[in-house]
Amino acid sequence: MEQMQAEKIPSNVEEIPGRGETFTAARARFNEVAHYADQQVRTSPWIAIGVGFGAGIVLGALIAFAAIPKRRWY
């Protein structure tokens, strides 16, 4: 019985039935997004720098507020 189950285990993710197309589609979609982002950065690099700077400020502020110990102010 265990030997039968061991034969059904795929050796890698690509061999999982019904999942190969999903991973391939996800990889293709990721490549499309990366290509689009590359085009936008090359078209307007200063806007990309500004967006990155703004995202960094927001993320840094969230981390800073999360690191502050909770105190009661009264």
C-alpha positions in Angstrom: 0.0 0.0 0.0 2.8 2.5 0.9 4.7 1.6 -2.2 1.6 2.5 -4.3 1.4 5.9 -2.7 5.1 6.6 -3.1 4.7 6.1 -6.9 2.1 8.8 -7.0 4.3 11.5 -5.5 5.6 13.8 -8.3 9.3 14.6 -8.3 8.8 18.3 -8.8 6.0 20.9 -8.9 5.8 20.9 -12.7 4.6 17.3 -12.7 1.6 17.9 -10.5 -1.5 17.3 -12.6 -3.5 20.4 -13.3 -0.9 22.7 -11.8 1.6 23.0 -14.6 -0.5 25.5 -16.6 -1.1 27.5 -13.4 2.6 28.0 -12.7 3.3 28.6 -16.4 0.6 31.3 -16.5 1.8 32.9 -13.3 5.3 33.0 -14.6 4.1 34.5 -17.9 2.0 37.1 -16.0 5.0 38.0 -13.7 7.2 38.5 -16.8 4.6 40.8 -18.3 4.4 42.9 -15.2 8.2 43.1 -15.0 8.4 44.2 -18.6 5.7 46.8 -18.0 7.5 48.1 -14.9 10.8 48.3 -16.9 9.2 50.3 -19.6 7.6 52.7 -17.2 10.9 53.3 -15.3 12.8 53.9 -18.6 10.1 56.3 -19.8 10.0 58.4 -16.7 12.8 57.6 -14.2 12.1 60.6 -11.9 8.5 59.6 -11.3 9.8 56.0 -10.5 12.3 57.5 -8.0 9.6 59.6 -6.4 7.2 56.6 -6.1 10.0 54.5 -4.6 10.9 57.3 -2.2 7.3 57.8 -1.1 6.7 54.1 -0.6 9.9 53.9 1.5 8.7 56.8 3.7 5.3 55.2 4.3 6.9 51.8 5.0 9.5 53.3 7.3 6.7 55.2 9.2 4.7 52.1 9.7 7.7 50.2 11.0 8.6 53.1 13.3 5.0 53.2 14.7 4.9 49.5 15.2 8.2 49.6 17.1 7.1 52.3 19.6 6.0 50.6 22.8 2.3 51.2 23.7 2.0 53.8 26.5 -0.9 55.5 28.0 -0.9 59.3 27.8 -2.8 60.7 30.8 
